[in-house]
């Protein structure tokens, strides 16, 4: 399976300037290639392929010697990236989706360089990159010996190295335990055995700092150096919140994969949920990212992950009876079987039922039965 290993880079001043210069040249090439494609279609009604544009690179280096300071692989990757953007554009047109025509990239919208294995070499706590130099890297975890493409990304002023590697699954010891997971907003998730994973609400906890930083940005004059510094501070706060959220999701997903052999979740359309009145809470919880992390960890560990139909999981009892509820109703009361329990707990059990892992009435006695 394909995995990406991400490490923090610590380039010196000269290396940062070199990377920034190469990033600007690659962005210029991207915009020029896009302009050529647009003008070619306007004049001849024919497009330009990325192979035709790639054949122009030697001539560009002769006319613009500064492009010789950039390795050939990042320049070729820029043209492949633009070609992929057009492929996605035409695919969306055919499917009658919002097309999203490729657009020109500003300085804040182009932040990565691509190198193939022949252009770099990992040497202990340094990575030697052609035409950049030996950059210090923080190897916080072991990198597989056979690694593929290297992506250098600049995020909030910091540089990161992302290695794309093909790794063999690390299968965990077999487990016969099964669990249903109901993700939510009041609590981050509730399991079918009654375990509640509290919602840390990282974004809401950071709102006071974000409010101050955003006001500082608003007071600065657009285009000024002080505004750029204020924006950098605001970006750092957002980055810290994102790191906290992702670390929490990785830890909780790892706990589930280590313990349970079968995991059942809802096949949620998070994009639709994130556009409603609960958008802030949905995005703060990050349910979509958690389910993606859980999916690849389960695949790597040899666990079974089932994504079931989410319709009606909160409106159905484990006995099969319909129990309509409003969003404000947090308790489940079934008049058919007398079951009284937490709404999310019962939903998690219904999710596990739909994965066909347990009989329809299993674990009902463990939930707190009550005869109506």
Helices and strands as residue ranges (DSSP letters): E 2-10, H 13-44, H 50-54, H 57-63, G 65-69, H 72-94, G 107-109, E 112-115, G 117-119, E 120-123, E 126-129, E 133-138, E 150-155, E 158-166, E 178-183, E 189-191, E 196-197, H 202-205, H 207-219, H 225-259, E 262-266, H 270-273, H 279-285, H 287-301, E 304-308, E 331-333, E 340-342, H 343-354, G 364-366
